[in-house]
Amino acid sequence: MITKDNKSEAIAALARDGKDVGSPEVQISILTKRIAEVTDHVKTHKHDFMAKRGLLQMVGKRKKLLKYLEKTDFELYKSTVAKLGLRK
């Protein structure tokens, strides 16, 4: 589970202004933090299939958001991928 501090840190990293919590780049940042935490959990608990399923769902959602961001604003997409250190 992502902590409040980690979530606010993820929001602050890519927010457009102080109240921005719903833009695609912020959602991608939050999902990336959650994916990292669940990945560590799945590595230690190999038979937690519900966590694996949730992880795959989060990865799919992040992929869709990245695809949307790539279509709408390519420069913002490139900067978001670079800041988060994602492969693309």
KAMO-V983229 format. One line per field, one symbol per residue. burial: # if it has 24 or more other C-alpha atoms within 12 Angstrom, else .. A space follows every 50 residues. Layout:
burial: ???
This chain:
burial: ......#..##.###........############.###........... #...#..##..##.##..#......##..##..#....
